[in-house]
Structure formats: structure tokens, C-alpha cells
């Protein structure tokens, strides 16, 4: 089956069996309703066992699912009057970043997000969701505009990382990302960031300096991909599954570490199973965040952001390095 995930095979096989029995019942005089009912109960139990106890690598696969909803999918469900803006006013437009103004339940907001494609043609057009420097400069241009007109900013994060090509480096990829980090830290309007798929490295963080950071249940947020980490640590990218288990890149791990604020529940099997229902879950989180943040002054929002990131992570100093015996 197309887009079949490895850990879902027992569920898919059982579903096929149920469909076969139903078709057989319709085309014959044999009543298999009791057998079908038993299998459906077993299917429900199996889905609960598999989807409730997903391993890190399972979540990585769901986060990368080709049918997973994108920024534009969620914009259609969550916002009204969306008007997309283009270009960084320096070089050109980058379609790997979607940005514009819209209304969320009547409130004017600025919406910015990574955008990948659903098929090969669109992925080429969107550069597989990996932005060039002009994409990040477009994003910060719209953020500064949002600050000028006192509009909250909502960012959707979904990228393997910033594009690492030669042309991107020549146009200042690292400077563009660093500039976004610097500017976002000091913006005096609410910033809500939501990881909806893969949150890879600085390419994700360039849209991730927010007052609130939320993650979909089966998304990932990491400094490097599991394959990249495995190649660096063990010189073998095929050990990506092992790397995913040790890197703490899933929403439950990051919530425990204090990196994110809330985990947004996903529909059974992943967000791609029902985009509309998933959008409703995201809507509730955005609404709660806006209610909490819009009452804060600009200075308080900046202070809130500063305190949030200051508390992330831990460090220790060995006594011998500081001369203590």
C-alpha cells in the first residue's frame, strides 16, 4: 500500500481482512457479522496499543508522512481573509516560506510558516520546504510589519532544515537565520509557534522564537535529523532509529524538558487522517494562547520570551576546571 508505515502494518492487514469479509458477506448468503464484529473490536484494541505506545522512530515517520497537512492546509481551516505576501525586498520570493495577513476569529494576525509540497512537482517548486535566505528575510519583514500594526504572529514550523546549497550560503543563509533569532527575541507583539511536522535545526528555529511554543503530538523538533546524528555518532546513518530514541526529539520528551509549552493531541493515526479535526485541535490552542498573551504589554512579552529561553537547558562546571578541590 502507498505511504504505508512499517509500524502500522498489523493494523492495515487487519483492516484488509475486515474489508474482505464484508465484501464476501455482501456477495454471498453467508452471515459473518459476528466474526466481523470480533475483528473490529480487535482492531480497536490494536490501534489503541500501537498509537498510544508509539516509539520515537514511529513518530518521526508520521511527522514525515507525505500526506501530513501543511501550513497552507491549516490556513484554509483556521483563518479567514488570508492575503499572502511575497518577496524579501532584497533578492526575491521563496516559496518554501508562506507568509501573509489574515484574521483568526475576527482578530487580525500575521501568519508565517514553512511550506513543503504534496507531490514531486510541488516539492521542487517549494524546495522540499527548505528555505533560502530570502525566505527568512521575507518572514522577518512580515514580522516587523506585524509589530508596526500590533498584530500577533503565528508561526507554523515544518522543515527538515534551511537549504544548505552553495547559492543559499552565498546569499547569507547563516546571517539570515541569526537575524531572525535576534529580531524575534525583541518583537513587542505576541508570537505563537507551532511545530506541525519536522522541526529541523536552525531552519526551524528561525521561526521558533516565541512566547508560546506548541507541538503536534507526532511532530519532531531537533538540532539534527536522526540520520545525521547516527552518521556523526556511529558513522552509520542506518542507525537512525537508535538515534531517534536517544535524542529526545518528540513532543512528550520536549514537554518534559521544558522546551515546549503544550502538546496538541493528534487524531488517531496522525494528522493526515483528518485535517479538519486536527485543525480544530490547533484552533483551541491558538485561542488559549492569544487570550493569555494579548493582555501583556510589549515589554512584558519581550521579558516573557527572555525568561522562557533562559530557563531552557542545564549546564554544570567540573570542579577541577575552576580550581576547586
NULUMRO-584496 format. One line per 8 residues: number of its first residue (from 1); their letters; for each residue y, x, z of N, C-alpha, C, CB. Coordinates in pm, whole numbers. Glycine has a CB too. Layout:
residues N
NUM	A	Y X Z Y X Z Y X Z Y X Z ~ ...
end
This chain:
residues 325
1	XXXXXXXX	-120 84 0 0 0 0 125 88 0 1 -95 123 ~ 227 48 -80 351 125 -89 423 125 47 443 68 -199 ~ 477 240 85 554 255 210 470 225 334 675 163 207 ~ 340 244 324 252 224 438 260 344 531 106 201 393 ~ 286 318 658 295 426 756 158 450 819 400 394 865 ~ 129 576 848 -4 614 895 -45 538 1021 -9 762 922 ~ 44 529 1118 7 467 1246 -9 315 1236 110 500 1351 ~ 39 257 1125 30 113 1106 -96 69 1032 151 64 1030
9	XXXXXXXX	-179 162 989 -296 129 908 -391 28 974 -373 254 877 ~ -421 40 1105 -508 -61 1167 -450 -203 1158 -534 -26 1313 ~ -319 -214 1172 -253 -345 1162 -260 -398 1020 -105 -336 1208 ~ -232 -312 924 -233 -352 783 -372 -396 739 -182 -238 693 ~ -474 -322 781 -612 -357 745 -653 -491 804 -709 -248 792 ~ -612 -517 928 -646 -644 992 -571 -759 924 -611 -639 1142 ~ -446 -737 883 -372 -840 811 -439 -873 678 -227 -794 787 ~ -487 -770 609 -557 -792 482 -681 -877 503 -595 -659 418
17	XXXXXXXX	-753 -849 611 -874 -924 641 -842 -1072 666 -945 -863 763 ~ -734 -1096 741 -693 -1235 769 -655 -1307 640 -574 -1237 869 ~ -582 -1239 552 -543 -1299 424 -665 -1332 339 -449 -1204 346 ~ -762 -1241 336 -885 -1263 260 -961 -1385 310 -974 -1140 266 ~ -972 -1398 442 -1043 -1512 500 -971 -1643 470 -1060 -1494 652 ~ -837 -1642 476 -760 -1763 446 -779 -1804 299 -611 -1741 476 ~ -777 -1706 209 -797 -1736 67 -937 -1788 41 -770 -1612 -19 ~ -1035 -1729 110 -1174 -1775 95 -1189 -1918 143 -1270 -1683 172
25	XXXXXXXX	-1124 -1951 257 -1130 -2086 312 -1068 -2187 216 -1059 -2091 448 ~ -957 -2150 154 -889 -2241 61 -971 -2268 -65 -754 -2185 23 ~ -1048 -2169 -104 -1123 -2180 -230 -1269 -2219 -211 -1116 -2050 -304 ~ -1306 -2259 -90 -1445 -2299 -64 -1448 -2410 41 -1529 -2178 -16 ~ -1565 -2457 68 -1583 -2563 168 -1614 -2506 306 -1695 -2657 125 ~ -1614 -2374 319 -1648 -2311 446 -1526 -2309 537 -1702 -2167 424 ~ -1543 -2353 660 -1433 -2356 758 -1439 -2230 845 -1442 -2484 846 ~ -1342 -2143 824 -1336 -2017 901 -1215 -2015 993 -1333 -1895 806
33	XXXXXXXX	-1165 -2130 1029 -1042 -2139 1109 -1057 -2071 1245 -1004 -2285 1129 ~ -1173 -2084 1308 -1193 -2022 1439 -1193 -1869 1428 -1326 -2070 1502 ~ -1261 -1819 1323 -1264 -1674 1302 -1123 -1621 1272 -1360 -1639 1186 ~ -1049 -1697 1193 -911 -1657 1160 -825 -1657 1286 -850 -1752 1054 ~ -841 -1758 1368 -764 -1766 1493 -792 -1647 1584 -795 -1897 1566 ~ -921 -1607 1592 -958 -1492 1675 -894 -1364 1621 -1112 -1476 1680 ~ -898 -1350 1486 -838 -1231 1426 -687 -1227 1446 -872 -1225 1277 ~ -622 -1342 1439 -477 -1347 1460 -440 -1310 1602 -424 -1485 1427
41	XXXXXXXX	-521 -1350 1698 -498 -1311 1837 -518 -1161 1854 -592 -1389 1931 ~ -623 -1109 1786 -649 -965 1793 -533 -889 1727 -783 -930 1724 ~ -479 -944 1618 -365 -880 1550 -244 -874 1642 -330 -957 1422 ~ -215 -983 1710 -101 -986 1802 -117 -882 1912 -85 -1125 1863 ~ -238 -872 1965 -265 -774 2071 -252 -632 2017 -406 -796 2130 ~ -304 -610 1895 -297 -477 1834 -153 -436 1806 -378 -474 1704 ~ -72 -530 1756 70 -500 1731 142 -463 1860 139 -620 1664 ~ 113 -534 1966 175 -502 2096 135 -363 2142 135 -607 2202
49	XXXXXXXX	8 -330 2126 -40 -198 2170 23 -85 2089 -194 -190 2159 ~ 32 -104 1957 82 3 1870 234 15 1876 38 -21 1727 ~ 305 -97 1865 451 -90 1856 518 -68 1991 504 -217 1795 ~ 453 -108 2099 511 -84 2231 489 60 2275 450 -181 2335 ~ 381 121 2227 347 257 2269 360 357 2155 205 261 2323 ~ 469 346 2080 489 435 1966 518 578 2012 604 384 1879 ~ 458 674 1943 481 815 1970 609 861 1900 360 901 1924 ~ 666 974 1943 788 1023 1877 776 1036 1725 825 1157 1935
57	XXXXXXXX	661 1087 1678 646 1103 1534 638 969 1463 521 1186 1504 ~ 582 868 1531 581 733 1474 724 683 1454 502 637 1566 ~ 810 707 1552 949 662 1543 1023 738 1433 1020 681 1679 ~ 990 866 1416 1051 943 1307 1018 879 1173 1002 1090 1310 ~ 892 839 1155 850 776 1030 922 643 1006 699 754 1030 ~ 938 564 1112 1008 436 1098 1156 460 1066 994 351 1227 ~ 1217 560 1132 1358 591 1107 1381 632 962 1405 704 1201 ~ 1279 689 898 1290 736 760 1239 635 659 1214 865 744
65	XXXXXXXX	1199 519 704 1139 422 613 1236 390 499 1100 292 689 ~ 1189 396 374 1279 374 259 1344 237 256 1204 395 131 ~ 1285 139 322 1343 4 323 1427 -22 448 1232 -99 314 ~ 1447 80 528 1526 61 650 1669 22 613 1524 191 737 ~ 1727 -76 683 1864 -120 650 1965 -7 659 1906 -234 743 ~ 2060 -8 567 2163 95 561 2295 41 616 2180 145 416 ~ 2395 126 615 2529 85 661 2579 -37 585 2629 200 645 ~ 2567 -36 453 2615 -149 373 2537 -277 403 2606 -116 225
73	XXXXXXXX	2408 -264 432 2329 -382 469 2387 -446 595 2181 -344 491 ~ 2417 -364 694 2469 -418 820 2612 -469 804 2464 -311 928 ~ 2690 -404 719 2827 -452 695 2824 -595 643 2901 -360 595 ~ 2731 -624 553 2720 -759 497 2695 -865 604 2608 -764 394 ~ 2617 -829 705 2581 -926 810 2681 -930 925 2444 -893 863 ~ 2744 -817 955 2822 -806 1079 2972 -830 1061 2802 -670 1139 ~ 3024 -805 943 3169 -805 924 3211 -901 813 3219 -665 894 ~ 3335 -942 820 3394 -1023 713 3514 -949 655 3436 -1164 766
81	XXXXXXXX	3550 -986 534 3669 -931 467 3664 -778 456 3794 -972 542 ~ 3545 -723 434 3535 -577 423 3598 -529 293 3389 -533 430 ~ 3687 -433 306 3752 -371 190 3727 -221 197 3906 -403 186 ~ 3649 -171 103 3613 -29 104 3729 57 55 3488 -5 18 ~ 3747 170 122 3849 269 83 3778 391 24 3938 309 205 ~ 3844 458 -68 3781 571 -138 3870 695 -132 3753 534 -283 ~ 3804 811 -135 3874 937 -152 3931 999 -26 3983 918 -247 ~ 3942 1132 -29 3995 1205 87 4138 1252 65 3907 1325 118
89	XXXXXXXX	4197 1219 -52 4334 1259 -89 4348 1411 -103 4433 1207 15 ~ 4234 1477 -115 4237 1623 -133 4151 1667 -252 4188 1692 -6 ~ 4033 1609 -263 3940 1652 -369 3883 1535 -447 3825 1733 -308 ~ 3823 1439 -378 3761 1328 -449 3693 1231 -353 3660 1380 -549 ~ 3609 1147 -406 3537 1048 -326 3392 1090 -309 3546 908 -390 ~ 3338 1067 -192 3199 1100 -161 3128 971 -125 3188 1205 -45 ~ 3034 929 -210 2966 802 -188 2857 809 -82 2906 754 -318 ~ 2836 926 -24 2744 936 89 2808 885 218 2699 1081 108
97	XXXXXXXX	2940 864 215 3012 803 326 3079 675 276 3118 902 385 ~ 3052 565 346 3117 438 317 3220 414 425 3014 319 310 ~ 3342 379 388 3449 359 486 3544 251 439 3526 490 512 ~ 3593 172 533 3688 68 497 3733 -12 617 3627 -24 394 ~ 3812 -114 591 3861 -202 697 3793 -337 684 4016 -216 691 ~ 3775 -404 798 3706 -533 799 3746 -608 925 3551 -515 791 ~ 3683 -722 944 3702 -798 1067 3567 -820 1134 3771 -932 1038 ~ 3566 -799 1266 3447 -827 1345 3480 -943 1437 3399 -701 1425
105	XXXXXXXX	3424 -1058 1408 3453 -1180 1483 3604 -1203 1497 3387 -1173 1623 ~ 3674 -1180 1386 3818 -1203 1381 3904 -1085 1423 3851 -1317 1465 ~ 3843 -979 1475 3918 -861 1522 3921 -756 1410 3853 -802 1652 ~ 4038 -709 1367 4044 -603 1265 3983 -473 1317 4190 -579 1221 ~ 3895 -413 1239 3830 -288 1276 3821 -197 1154 3688 -315 1335 ~ 3797 -71 1180 3765 24 1073 3617 57 1083 3852 155 1082 ~ 3546 47 972 3401 70 968 3373 192 882 3325 -54 914 ~ 3296 286 935 3262 409 863 3114 439 886 3351 529 911
113	XXXXXXXX	3044 479 783 2903 511 802 2844 593 690 2825 386 818 ~ 2735 662 722 2658 730 618 2588 625 532 2554 829 680 ~ 2572 654 404 2506 560 315 2405 633 227 2609 486 228 ~ 2280 601 246 2175 654 158 2134 546 60 2052 705 240 ~ 2050 583 -37 2007 488 -138 1874 422 -105 1997 555 -270 ~ 1843 316 -179 1716 246 -162 1614 286 -269 1739 95 -167 ~ 1662 349 -377 1572 397 -482 1624 532 -532 1562 292 -599 ~ 1551 591 -625 1586 725 -672 1725 730 -733 1484 772 -773
121	XXXXXXXX	1757 632 -817 1887 631 -884 2001 624 -784 1896 514 -980 ~ 1989 534 -686 2096 520 -587 2100 639 -493 2078 391 -507 ~ 1984 697 -460 1983 815 -374 2055 933 -440 1839 854 -340 ~ 2039 946 -570 2111 1052 -642 2261 1026 -635 2063 1062 -790 ~ 2297 900 -656 2439 862 -651 2497 887 -512 2456 715 -689 ~ 2420 856 -409 2466 871 -270 2432 1009 -212 2404 763 -182 ~ 2374 1095 -294 2333 1230 -249 2238 1221 -129 2457 1315 -212 ~ 2149 1121 -132 2049 1101 -27 2112 1087 112 1951 1216 -28
129	XXXXXXXX	2237 1038 115 2303 1017 244 2352 1144 310 2212 947 335 ~ 2359 1254 236 2405 1382 291 2547 1410 240 2308 1498 251 ~ 2648 1395 326 2788 1405 280 2832 1546 243 2879 1351 386 ~ 2928 1552 151 3003 1672 120 3127 1674 211 3043 1678 -33 ~ 3205 1782 208 3326 1788 293 3422 1673 268 3399 1919 270 ~ 3435 1631 141 3528 1522 112 3485 1391 177 3541 1504 -39 ~ 3356 1376 204 3310 1258 274 3361 1254 418 3158 1251 273 ~ 3353 1367 484 3401 1374 622 3553 1367 628 3351 1503 689
137	XXXXXXXX	3618 1422 527 3765 1412 523 3810 1269 494 3823 1508 417 ~ 3734 1199 413 3762 1056 392 3747 982 524 3669 995 285 ~ 3640 1013 598 3615 945 725 3729 967 824 3484 994 785 ~ 3774 1090 838 3879 1116 936 4012 1059 889 3892 1267 963 ~ 4033 1052 758 4155 989 706 4160 842 748 4161 1001 551 ~ 4048 773 737 4042 633 775 4051 616 927 3914 569 723 ~ 3999 714 1002 4009 707 1148 4154 722 1194 3922 815 1213 ~ 4226 814 1130 4367 832 1166 4448 708 1128 4425 958 1096
145	XXXXXXXX	4412 646 1018 4477 521 979 4448 413 1083 4430 476 839 ~ 4324 408 1132 4287 310 1235 4369 330 1361 4138 319 1267 ~ 4391 456 1398 4473 486 1515 4616 438 1494 4471 638 1546 ~ 4669 459 1375 4806 418 1345 4825 267 1362 4843 460 1203 ~ 4724 189 1320 4734 43 1326 4656 -17 1444 4683 -18 1195 ~ 4614 71 1537 4549 28 1660 4424 -56 1634 4646 -51 1746 ~ 4340 -8 1542 4213 -75 1512 4097 1 1573 4194 -89 1360 ~ 4005 -66 1642 3883 1 1689 3803 57 1571 3794 -96 1771
153	XXXXXXXX	3729 164 1597 3649 230 1494 3501 210 1526 3684 382 1484 ~ 3424 169 1426 3280 153 1443 3210 241 1340 3237 3 1427 ~ 3128 335 1389 3061 430 1302 2910 405 1302 3091 575 1346 ~ 2852 406 1183 2707 395 1167 2653 530 1121 2669 281 1065 ~ 2560 584 1197 2507 718 1172 2368 709 1112 2505 802 1301 ~ 2350 770 994 2220 767 928 2215 876 822 2191 628 866 ~ 2185 997 860 2181 1108 765 2085 1215 812 2321 1167 745 ~ 2022 1282 716 1939 1397 750 2026 1515 793 1850 1437 631
161	XXXXXXXX	2152 1513 749 2246 1620 782 2350 1633 672 2173 1753 803 ~ 2451 1713 697 2551 1740 594 2487 1816 479 2671 1820 653 ~ 2538 1794 359 2480 1860 242 2500 2012 252 2544 1806 111 ~ 2392 2092 240 2402 2237 259 2422 2317 129 2280 2286 328 ~ 2460 2251 22 2471 2320 -106 2588 2416 -114 2482 2220 -216 ~ 2585 2499 -216 2689 2602 -235 2827 2540 -253 2655 2690 -355 ~ 2836 2434 -335 2965 2371 -362 3025 2313 -234 2950 2260 -468 ~ 2940 2255 -150 2989 2199 -23 3044 2309 67 2877 2123 48
169	XXXXXXXX	2976 2421 71 3023 2532 154 3154 2589 98 2915 2643 161 ~ 3166 2596 -34 3288 2647 -95 3408 2557 -65 3270 2661 -246 ~ 3382 2428 -49 3492 2334 -21 3514 2315 129 3463 2199 -86 ~ 3445 2392 212 3474 2392 356 3394 2293 438 3617 2364 376 ~ 3263 2293 419 3178 2197 491 3189 2211 642 3034 2214 449 ~ 3175 2332 691 3176 2352 837 3314 2320 896 3137 2497 871 ~ 3420 2354 823 3556 2323 872 3578 2173 877 3663 2390 783 ~ 3525 2100 776 3544 1956 772 3474 1889 890 3490 1898 639
177	XXXXXXXX	3354 1935 921 3280 1879 1035 3353 1912 1166 3135 1933 1039 ~ 3395 2038 1181 3465 2079 1303 3596 2001 1319 3494 2230 1299 ~ 3665 1976 1210 3790 1900 1216 3764 1757 1264 3858 1898 1078 ~ 3656 1697 1217 3623 1562 1263 3594 1559 1413 3503 1509 1186 ~ 3519 1658 1461 3490 1663 1605 3619 1673 1685 3397 1784 1636 ~ 3709 1759 1640 3836 1782 1708 3922 1656 1709 3911 1897 1643 ~ 3936 1597 1591 4024 1481 1578 3968 1358 1650 4046 1449 1431 ~ 3838 1334 1638 3779 1218 1702 3791 1224 1853 3633 1205 1664
185	XXXXXXXX	3784 1344 1909 3793 1359 2054 3927 1310 2107 3772 1505 2093 ~ 4033 1315 2025 4166 1280 2073 4220 1148 2022 4260 1386 2036 ~ 4142 1070 1950 4191 941 1899 4213 842 2013 4092 884 1796 ~ 4320 764 2003 4359 676 2114 4316 531 2091 4509 682 2134 ~ 4212 511 2009 4155 378 1989 4006 383 2024 4176 328 1841 ~ 3945 269 2055 3801 270 2088 3716 317 1971 3756 130 2131 ~ 3616 398 2001 3521 444 1899 3381 408 1946 3535 600 1873 ~ 3310 331 1865 3173 291 1895 3083 350 1787 3159 135 1903
193	XXXXXXXX	2985 429 1828 2894 494 1733 2753 438 1750 2895 649 1754 ~ 2688 408 1638 2554 351 1642 2464 429 1546 2557 200 1604 ~ 2358 488 1600 2260 558 1518 2162 453 1467 2186 673 1599 ~ 2160 432 1335 2077 327 1277 1953 381 1207 2159 245 1181 ~ 1946 512 1189 1830 572 1122 1809 713 1174 1849 573 968 ~ 1829 810 1087 1822 951 1128 1962 999 1165 1760 1040 1015 ~ 1972 1068 1276 2096 1132 1314 2074 1282 1314 2146 1082 1453 ~ 2101 1346 1202 2064 1485 1186 2180 1583 1199 2002 1503 1055
201	XXXXXXXX	2174 1667 1301 2259 1785 1316 2409 1751 1312 2227 1885 1207 ~ 2491 1850 1270 2635 1831 1267 2679 1725 1168 2703 1960 1235 ~ 2595 1701 1067 2626 1597 971 2633 1460 1034 2525 1598 862 ~ 2555 1438 1140 2560 1313 1215 2669 1318 1321 2423 1284 1281 ~ 2679 1430 1388 2775 1443 1497 2919 1427 1448 2759 1578 1566 ~ 2944 1457 1322 3079 1444 1267 3128 1299 1267 3083 1499 1125 ~ 3038 1204 1284 3077 1064 1302 3035 1014 1440 3015 976 1193 ~ 3002 1105 1531 2938 1065 1655 3014 1092 1784 2811 1131 1664
209	XXXXXXXX	3143 1124 1776 3221 1148 1898 3285 1015 1940 3329 1259 1877 ~ 3213 939 2019 3261 805 2052 3268 779 2201 3175 704 1989 ~ 3335 669 2235 3336 624 2375 3201 568 2414 3446 518 2398 ~ 3139 497 2322 3004 446 2341 2916 493 2226 3003 291 2352 ~ 2797 541 2258 2700 580 2157 2573 500 2181 2672 736 2161 ~ 2533 423 2083 2413 342 2093 2314 384 1985 2447 191 2079 ~ 2186 355 2008 2082 389 1911 1986 274 1893 2006 514 1954 ~ 1948 250 1768 1838 158 1745 1711 218 1804 1822 128 1594
217	XXXXXXXX	1624 132 1849 1506 172 1924 1421 277 1852 1422 52 1952 ~ 1412 266 1719 1327 359 1643 1407 459 1561 1236 281 1552 ~ 1529 487 1603 1609 590 1536 1587 725 1604 1759 552 1538 ~ 1638 829 1541 1629 964 1598 1766 1030 1593 1524 1049 1523 ~ 1789 1123 1685 1917 1194 1693 1885 1336 1738 2020 1123 1792 ~ 1909 1434 1650 1861 1568 1682 1947 1676 1618 1717 1584 1636 ~ 1936 1796 1670 2011 1909 1618 1947 1964 1491 2022 2019 1723 ~ 1819 1933 1471 1745 1979 1354 1627 1885 1334 1697 2128 1370
225	XXXXXXXX	1576 1878 1213 1462 1791 1186 1336 1848 1250 1441 1775 1034 ~ 1237 1766 1280 1111 1818 1336 1047 1923 1245 1012 1705 1359 ~ 1057 1902 1112 1001 2001 1020 1075 2134 1032 1007 1949 874 ~ 1208 2127 1040 1287 2250 1054 1259 2322 1184 1434 2220 1044 ~ 1247 2245 1293 1217 2305 1423 1080 2371 1422 1225 2199 1534 ~ 982 2305 1361 847 2361 1355 846 2491 1274 749 2259 1294 ~ 922 2493 1165 928 2613 1082 992 2730 1157 1006 2585 953 ~ 1093 2699 1239 1160 2805 1316 1075 2852 1433 1294 2755 1368
233	XXXXXXXX	1015 2758 1505 942 2793 1627 804 2851 1600 928 2673 1715 ~ 732 2789 1505 592 2827 1483 564 2873 1341 503 2712 1516 ~ 671 2888 1261 657 2933 1122 565 2842 1042 605 3075 1118 ~ 562 2714 1077 472 2621 1010 532 2480 1017 331 2624 1075 ~ 590 2432 907 656 2302 906 557 2186 920 735 2286 780 ~ 428 2213 898 328 2106 912 306 2067 1058 196 2149 851 ~ 364 2144 1149 353 2110 1292 470 2023 1337 348 2239 1378 ~ 528 1950 1241 644 1865 1272 612 1760 1378 693 1796 1145
241	XXXXXXXX	491 1708 1376 451 1607 1474 459 1664 1616 309 1555 1445 ~ 411 1787 1631 417 1854 1761 562 1878 1802 339 1988 1758 ~ 644 1919 1707 786 1943 1736 856 1816 1781 857 2001 1612 ~ 826 1705 1713 890 1578 1748 860 1538 1892 844 1467 1652 ~ 740 1572 1939 701 1536 2076 771 1621 2181 551 1549 2091 ~ 819 1738 2142 881 1829 2239 1034 1830 2233 830 1967 2218 ~ 1092 1777 2126 1235 1789 2103 1322 1685 2174 1261 1781 1958 ~ 1260 1576 2222 1336 1469 2290 1441 1410 2197 1404 1523 2418
249	XXXXXXXX	1398 1361 2082 1493 1312 1981 1493 1161 1967 1461 1374 1848 ~ 1410 1091 2044 1403 945 2031 1498 878 2128 1259 897 2056 ~ 1524 750 2103 1620 675 2184 1582 673 2333 1630 532 2132 ~ 1455 646 2370 1421 647 2513 1448 782 2580 1274 611 2530 ~ 1417 891 2510 1442 1025 2566 1591 1050 2582 1379 1133 2476 ~ 1670 1016 2481 1813 1043 2485 1885 953 2585 1873 1024 2347 ~ 1833 834 2607 1889 747 2711 1866 808 2848 1827 605 2703 ~ 1746 860 2868 1713 924 2996 1797 1048 3019 1565 960 3000
257	XXXXXXXX	1830 1121 2912 1910 1242 2924 2059 1214 2934 1883 1332 2806 ~ 2100 1089 2917 2241 1054 2926 2321 1082 2801 2302 1126 3039 ~ 2254 1103 2688 2324 1130 2562 2377 1001 2500 2230 1202 2464 ~ 2299 893 2512 2340 765 2455 2361 664 2568 2235 713 2354 ~ 2431 555 2533 2461 452 2633 2358 342 2637 2596 393 2606 ~ 2324 287 2521 2230 175 2518 2132 190 2403 2304 42 2507 ~ 2010 141 2427 1909 132 2322 1913 -10 2266 1766 168 2376 ~ 1929 -22 2135 1932 -153 2071 1789 -189 2030 2028 -154 1947
265	XXXXXXXX	1733 -295 2085 1594 -333 2051 1579 -359 1902 1551 -456 2130 ~ 1463 -321 1848 1434 -349 1708 1331 -463 1697 1382 -222 1636 ~ 1334 -530 1586 1234 -633 1561 1097 -566 1553 1265 -712 1430 ~ 993 -640 1580 858 -585 1581 825 -520 1447 755 -693 1613 ~ 788 -393 1452 754 -319 1331 868 -240 1272 704 -413 1229 ~ 990 -260 1321 1103 -184 1271 1210 -271 1209 1057 -82 1172 ~ 1331 -219 1199 1446 -296 1150 1426 -346 1008 1571 -211 1155 ~ 1345 -277 928 1324 -317 789 1245 -446 776 1253 -207 714
273	XXXXXXXX	1184 -492 885 1106 -616 880 1196 -739 874 1014 -625 1001 ~ 1315 -730 934 1406 -844 936 1548 -794 960 1363 -948 1045 ~ 1621 -768 853 1755 -711 864 1851 -805 936 1810 -679 726 ~ 1841 -933 908 1932 -1029 969 1914 -1034 1121 1910 -1169 909 ~ 1789 -1039 1166 1764 -1041 1310 1811 -910 1374 1615 -1063 1338 ~ 1788 -799 1304 1832 -670 1358 1983 -664 1368 1780 -556 1271 ~ 2051 -718 1269 2198 -721 1271 2249 -802 1389 2252 -779 1139 ~ 2179 -909 1423 2219 -989 1540 2209 -908 1668 2131 -1114 1551
281	XXXXXXXX	2105 -825 1679 2092 -738 1797 2207 -639 1805 1957 -663 1795 ~ 2246 -585 1690 2358 -489 1686 2489 -560 1718 2366 -420 1547 ~ 2504 -682 1667 2627 -758 1691 2654 -775 1840 2618 -897 1623 ~ 2552 -805 1915 2569 -825 2059 2616 -698 2129 2438 -873 2122 ~ 2564 -584 2086 2603 -456 2146 2748 -423 2111 2509 -343 2098 ~ 2786 -441 1985 2925 -414 1945 3021 -503 2022 2942 -434 1793 ~ 2986 -630 2035 3071 -724 2108 3091 -679 2252 3009 -864 2105 ~ 2984 -640 2319 2994 -596 2458 3079 -469 2469 2853 -570 2517
289	XXXXXXXX	3059 -375 2377 3135 -250 2381 3284 -275 2359 3082 -153 2275 ~ 3317 -359 2262 3457 -389 2236 3524 -455 2356 3471 -478 2113 ~ 3455 -548 2418 3510 -615 2536 3540 -516 2647 3414 -722 2587 ~ 3457 -415 2660 3476 -315 2765 3587 -215 2732 3347 -241 2790 ~ 3602 -182 2603 3691 -72 2565 3833 -115 2526 3631 2 2452 ~ 3849 -234 2469 3980 -270 2417 4087 -284 2526 3970 -400 2340 ~ 4045 -304 2649 4142 -319 2758 4193 -185 2809 4079 -397 2873 ~ 4129 -75 2766 4170 58 2813 4288 111 2731 4052 156 2805
297	XXXXXXXX	4375 185 2797 4488 248 2727 4438 364 2643 4595 296 2829 ~ 4524 413 2554 4488 526 2470 4449 648 2552 4601 561 2378 ~ 4527 678 2656 4497 793 2741 4363 777 2812 4608 814 2844 ~ 4334 655 2856 4208 629 2925 4090 644 2830 4208 488 2986 ~ 4107 602 2705 4000 616 2606 3968 762 2579 4038 545 2476 ~ 4074 843 2568 4053 987 2547 3986 1050 2668 4187 1058 2518 ~ 4031 1013 2786 3972 1065 2909 3825 1022 2922 4053 1018 3032 ~ 3800 896 2888 3663 844 2892 3571 925 2802 3662 697 2850
305	XXXXXXXX	3620 957 2682 3541 1035 2586 3517 1176 2638 3612 1040 2449 ~ 3622 1235 2697 3612 1371 2750 3508 1377 2862 3748 1420 2802 ~ 3517 1284 2955 3424 1284 3067 3281 1261 3020 3463 1177 3168 ~ 3266 1177 2920 3133 1145 2868 3063 1272 2816 3144 1040 2755 ~ 3133 1349 2735 3071 1466 2675 3062 1584 2771 3147 1508 2552 ~ 3152 1586 2869 3147 1693 2968 3019 1685 3051 3269 1688 3059 ~ 2971 1564 3073 2853 1544 3158 2721 1563 3084 2857 1406 3217 ~ 2727 1580 2952 2603 1597 2876 2548 1737 2892 2627 1567 2728
313	XXXXXXXX	2418 1745 2918 2352 1875 2926 2363 1940 3062 2408 1966 2823 ~ 2284 2041 3082 2281 2116 3206 2273 2265 3173 2162 2072 3297 ~ 2318 2347 3268 2303 2490 3248 2283 2556 3384 2427 2550 3175 ~ 2226 2674 3383 2206 2749 3507 2234 2896 3480 2061 2729 3561 ~ 2270 2969 3583 2300 3111 3570 2205 3187 3660 2449 3141 3608 ~ 2135 3284 3602 2041 3365 3680 2119 3456 3774 1948 3448 3588 ~ 2072 3469 3895 2145 3547 3996 2172 3691 3951 2065 3549 4127 ~ 2074 3752 3885 2093 3892 3851 2208 3913 3750 1965 3950 3795
321	XXXXX	2239 3809 3674 2347 3822 3577 2485 3816 3642 2336 3713 3472 ~ 2491 3762 3762 2621 3754 3828 2626 3846 3951 2651 3610 3868 ~ 2526 3932 3968 2527 4031 4075 2489 3979 4211 2659 4089 4083 ~ 2428 3859 4218 2386 3806 4347 2244 3849 4376 2397 3652 4350 ~ 2219 3901 4497 2086 3947 4535 2017 3845 4624 2095 4083 4606
end
